[in-house]
Every structure is written in structure tokens, then in C-alpha cells.
Amino acid sequence: MAVVEPNQLDELGLALDKINKPFLLVVRPSSKDKNIGMELEKDRENGLILKEEIKKKVEELLGNEDIRARSMKMKELIMNNIAHGGQSSKNIQMFINWAN
């Protein structure tokens, strides 16, 4: 989680594009909770975190087996939740029934 300026967001997008892997980028209002994430080094000249640094850190994350295992478990939970008969499916159906 990070608070970024628009030009930094551009650099982030370019880095994620260079990785050539699917990704989900969530942009939302800033939060005061800074206890998660990885430390990224800013460029000394312009104060931005350059796409090369972002690419390096994302590749480190993708190579981390503990994170990969937790991600696969999360994927399994999500897939079960959105499958027909899963909780999300039930919630959508309840909403549709309520709206009719």
C-alpha cells in the first residue's frame, strides 16, 4: 500500500507492463496503515521510484514461495466463493430477489 503522486503512478504502470505477467492494480483513497508492503528505493535525481526498481521488487515477490503459497490459498478461497453456489453467488441472487 502506498500513497503516490500521478507521475509515480505512471512509472508504476510502466513497470508492471514490463513484467509481462497478469496483475491487479487497485487504486483507492490513501490510508494511514503503513504496516504492509516492501520498501522501494527512490531515484536520487527525481525522487520517483523508477520502473526498474518496481520491476525488481515485483519479481522478488513473485519468486517468494511463502507469498506464492498464500496467494494460491487466497485464489482457491476466492474461486470457491464466486463459483455457482458460493457465498458471492448467493449474495448476488439474494440481491436480485430483493430488487425484483
Secondary structure, DSSP 4 states (H G I P E B T S, - for coil): -----HHHHHHHHHHHHHHTS----------S--SSS---PPPTTT----HHHHHHHHHHHHT-HHHHHHHHHHHHHHHHHHSTTSHHHHHHHHHHHHH-
